[in-house]
Amino acid sequence: MGATKTEHFTDKQNALATLTKALGHPARIAIMEYLIKVDACICGDIVNHLPLAQPTVSQHLKELKQAGLIKGEVEGNSICYCIDEKAIGKLLSYFTALANRIEKKNSCC
């Protein structure tokens, strides 16, 4: 199996790839949508809203947190998760710029 060779790409490209890769699973999309809806919650709340076992939800939360899409703070025996707005801003900025370039290109043809 070959290496990913991420060193051949810019820091920005690697950072965006990390964010989008973390969103590459429907359960993680569902978690993000739930966190946006409730603004913050504990892991147990998320488990009650998804058709997944608690360990599976925890693994998805870990992936989202490692990518920087969510933040988690310990509150007693639980971890309270919320969206990291800076990461969402990076995605928004990237996809807005991409859409603008496509729109500009299409208006020239």
Secondary structure as GFF3:
##gff-version 3
##sequence-region A 1 109
A	DSSP	three_ten_helix	6	8	.	.	.	ID=ss1
A	DSSP	alpha_helix	11	22	.	.	.	ID=ss2
A	DSSP	alpha_helix	26	38	.	.	.	ID=ss3
A	DSSP	beta_strand	41	42	.	.	.	ID=ss4
A	DSSP	alpha_helix	43	49	.	.	.	ID=ss5
A	DSSP	alpha_helix	54	67	.	.	.	ID=ss6
A	DSSP	beta_strand	70	75	.	.	.	ID=ss7
A	DSSP	beta_strand	78	83	.	.	.	ID=ss8
A	DSSP	alpha_helix	85	108	.	.	.	ID=ss9
###
